[in-house]
Amino acid sequence: MAGGFDVVVIGGGITGLMTAWNLADGGARVALVEAGDLGAEASGANAGSLHLQIQYPEFALYGEDWARAYGPCLGFLKASLDLWQALSERVGEDLDVKLGGGIIVAQNDEQMRLIARKARIEAAHGVETTLLDGGQLRALAPYLTNTAVGGGFCALEGKANPLRATPAVALAAQRAGVTIMRKTTVTGISAETGGFQIATSNGLLEAQRVVNAAGARAGEIAAMLGVAIEIDGFPLQVTVTEPVAPLIPHLVYSAAGKLSLKQAANGGCIIGGGWPAALRANGTLFIDPASLTGNMGVAAGVVPKLGQMRAIRSWTAWVNGTPDWRPILGEVPNRPGFFLALFPWVGFSAAPMTAKVIAELVLGRRPSTDLKGVSVLAD
Ligand SMILES: Cc1cc2nc3c(=O)[nH]c(=O)nc-3n(C[C@H](O)[C@H](O)[C@H](O)COP(=O)(O)OP(=O)(O)OC[C@H]3O[C@@H](n4cnc5c(N)ncnc54)[C@H](O)[C@@H]3O)c2cc1C
């Protein structure tokens, strides 16, 4: 297809922007199309956790077979966290990346046994989680409740600042030559000889290849080419406290309820963990008071000092989720030239590696990691 772009990337979240940046660095002519503003959906609204360990609530819910099937994704996430550590330097801006370790806190022996079973599966995939008794836990993290019986410590986890990361990556993509089209919605895609035509609210684009990085709405984009994928949007909420003196250097989880907790560089404690937001009839989201109190209760149950802090802001966003938590990465088998860059639930953590591998595949290069067992497209 003459003219047009080598690649059109759909979605201006961190995944699409980073993929477009890598593609432009690799010599491709790239356009990125974003329906709204860059990073204005999940990529700018997430809690900033850099996750690695298997999430405890899902392990408790779905069990060991599920965790073993998800296990190969741990290597992918680990590689992504390595890339996160180099990202501030690569974009030329401090993204508040700190890998201080993640702690899952147990309040009883049964929870501790489950953490130990989870740690065995993590170890089989190259991720070490150290089991701690109550004394060891408090020595490592004196801010935790003294009712905790123990926990698991995964040294490689941490946090980054989503409010800085996505804009910094967007600037880097622009500097690398990516044509960025904001406020431009993709409304249809057709496969033509040698490429694709992409209909948008601002006119028609042509490209040899298309990358779908539309997050929670990726299913709609895939359906435009007759491709059915199991991805959907789920409404979540997160809360931040007033800034306080340094207290929590770790990413903290609880085995007693859904929680992700960290202290941002400015001192605010960010409290989330997958609590659902509420949905209005017109499709917009609002804070669910039951989720808010539930989330705060779990948080204060683990870090009692949180009970004395004021929450200053809560917000909502759609997360991209798949039922089995596994990502959908790669070229669609019966749609040559159409690529999916979709890492669910923890897509902020996975973004650097997702973008790296998808760019390699689009450029026809050997991917730096084997997607077998990771992406559902490689099964
Ligand atoms: C509240 C919350 C907390 C979270 N916390 C964490 C966390 O702590 N750690 C972690 O690793 N992950 C977390 N996540 C998940 C993570 O934020 C997402 O998985 C990740 O940001 C997905 O990035 P993305 O670029 O793929 O998608 P998005 O950021 O959703 O970007 C997709 C973009 O595609 C655009 N788009 C959609 N349809 C079209 C169209 N037709 N035309 C043009 N553009 C279109 C959208 O406007 C959007 O900007 C959280 C998510 C939420 C919602």
The ligand as an SDF file (V2000), in Angstrom:
LIG
                    3D

 53 58  0  0  0  0  0  0  0  0999 V2000
   -8.1140    2.1560   38.9240 C   0  0  0  0  0  0  0  0  0  0  0  0
   -7.0630    1.2810   38.3050 C   0  0  0  0  0  0  0  0  0  0  0  0
   -5.9500    0.9190   39.0430 C   0  0  0  0  0  0  0  0  0  0  0  0
   -4.9570    0.1240   38.4550 C   0  0  0  0  0  0  0  0  0  0  0  0
   -3.8210   -0.1310   39.1530 N   0  0  0  0  0  0  0  0  0  0  0  0
   -2.7810   -0.7580   38.5400 C   0  0  0  0  0  0  0  0  0  0  0  0
   -1.5250   -0.8810   39.1860 C   0  0  0  0  0  0  0  0  0  0  0  0
   -1.3370   -0.4000   40.2990 O   0  0  0  0  0  0  0  0  0  0  0  0
   -0.5220   -1.5430   38.5330 N   0  0  0  0  0  0  0  0  0  0  0  0
   -0.6930   -2.0690   37.2830 C   0  0  0  0  0  0  0  0  0  0  0  0
    0.2320   -2.6810   36.7650 O   0  0  0  0  0  0  0  0  0  0  0  0
   -1.8740   -1.9230   36.6220 N   0  0  0  0  0  0  0  0  0  0  0  0
   -2.8990   -1.2700   37.2070 C   0  0  0  0  0  0  0  0  0  0  0  0
   -4.0720   -1.0910   36.5500 N   0  0  0  0  0  0  0  0  0  0  0  0
   -4.1930   -1.6160   35.1870 C   0  0  0  0  0  0  0  0  0  0  0  0
   -3.4560   -0.7140   34.1860 C   0  0  0  0  0  0  0  0  0  0  0  0
   -3.7150    0.6430   34.4610 O   0  0  0  0  0  0  0  0  0  0  0  0
   -3.9030   -1.0460   32.7660 C   0  0  0  0  0  0  0  0  0  0  0  0
   -3.8160   -2.4370   32.5490 O   0  0  0  0  0  0  0  0  0  0  0  0
   -3.0050   -0.3310   31.7570 C   0  0  0  0  0  0  0  0  0  0  0  0
   -2.9220    1.0520   32.0300 O   0  0  0  0  0  0  0  0  0  0  0  0
   -3.5360   -0.5490   30.3590 C   0  0  0  0  0  0  0  0  0  0  0  0
   -2.8380    0.3420   29.5120 O   0  0  0  0  0  0  0  0  0  0  0  0
   -3.2500    0.4390   27.9990 P   0  0  0  0  0  0  0  0  0  0  0  0
   -2.3710    1.4660   27.3870 O   0  0  0  0  0  0  0  0  0  0  0  0
   -3.2330   -0.9310   27.4320 O   0  0  0  0  0  0  0  0  0  0  0  0
   -4.7830    0.8960   28.0400 O   0  0  0  0  0  0  0  0  0  0  0  0
   -5.4370    2.3250   28.3790 P   0  0  0  0  0  0  0  0  0  0  0  0
   -4.6220    3.1400   29.2870 O   0  0  0  0  0  0  0  0  0  0  0  0
   -6.8430    2.0390   28.7850 O   0  0  0  0  0  0  0  0  0  0  0  0
   -5.4230    3.0490   26.9800 O   0  0  0  0  0  0  0  0  0  0  0  0
   -6.2270    2.6120   25.9030 C   0  0  0  0  0  0  0  0  0  0  0  0
   -6.5510    3.8240   25.0860 C   0  0  0  0  0  0  0  0  0  0  0  0
   -7.2550    3.4170   23.9100 O   0  0  0  0  0  0  0  0  0  0  0  0
   -8.1360    4.4510   23.5720 C   0  0  0  0  0  0  0  0  0  0  0  0
   -9.1840    3.9650   22.6870 N   0  0  0  0  0  0  0  0  0  0  0  0
  -10.1640    3.0750   22.9760 C   0  0  0  0  0  0  0  0  0  0  0  0
  -10.9840    2.9170   21.9190 N   0  0  0  0  0  0  0  0  0  0  0  0
  -10.4850    3.7100   20.9340 C   0  0  0  0  0  0  0  0  0  0  0  0
  -10.8990    3.9870   19.6040 C   0  0  0  0  0  0  0  0  0  0  0  0
  -11.9780    3.4200   19.0460 N   0  0  0  0  0  0  0  0  0  0  0  0
  -10.1580    4.8670   18.8560 N   0  0  0  0  0  0  0  0  0  0  0  0
   -9.0610    5.4670   19.3930 C   0  0  0  0  0  0  0  0  0  0  0  0
   -8.6300    5.2410   20.6500 N   0  0  0  0  0  0  0  0  0  0  0  0
   -9.3310    4.3710   21.4080 C   0  0  0  0  0  0  0  0  0  0  0  0
   -8.6790    4.9080   24.9240 C   0  0  0  0  0  0  0  0  0  0  0  0
   -9.2350    6.2150   24.8500 O   0  0  0  0  0  0  0  0  0  0  0  0
   -7.4590    4.8040   25.8160 C   0  0  0  0  0  0  0  0  0  0  0  0
   -6.7980    6.0460   25.9930 O   0  0  0  0  0  0  0  0  0  0  0  0
   -5.1070   -0.3290   37.1170 C   0  0  0  0  0  0  0  0  0  0  0  0
   -6.2400    0.0390   36.3910 C   0  0  0  0  0  0  0  0  0  0  0  0
   -7.2100    0.8480   36.9640 C   0  0  0  0  0  0  0  0  0  0  0  0
   -8.3970    1.2550   36.1450 C   0  0  0  0  0  0  0  0  0  0  0  0
  1  2  1  0
  2  3  1  0
  2 52  2  0
  3  4  2  0
  4  5  1  0
  4 50  1  0
  5  6  2  0
  6  7  1  0
  6 13  1  0
  7  8  2  0
  7  9  1  0
  9 10  1  0
 10 11  2  0
 10 12  1  0
 12 13  2  0
 13 14  1  0
 14 15  1  0
 14 50  1  0
 15 16  1  0
 16 17  1  0
 16 18  1  0
 18 19  1  0
 18 20  1  0
 20 21  1  0
 20 22  1  0
 22 23  1  0
 23 24  1  0
 24 25  2  0
 24 26  1  0
 24 27  1  0
 27 28  1  0
 28 29  2  0
 28 30  1  0
 28 31  1  0
 31 32  1  0
 32 33  1  0
 33 34  1  0
 33 48  1  0
 34 35  1  0
 35 36  1  0
 35 46  1  0
 36 37  1  0
 36 45  1  0
 37 38  2  0
 38 39  1  0
 39 40  1  0
 39 45  2  0
 40 41  1  0
 40 42  2  0
 42 43  1  0
 43 44  2  0
 44 45  1  0
 46 47  1  0
 46 48  1  0
 48 49  1  0
 50 51  2  0
 51 52  1  0
 52 53  1  0
M  END
$$$$
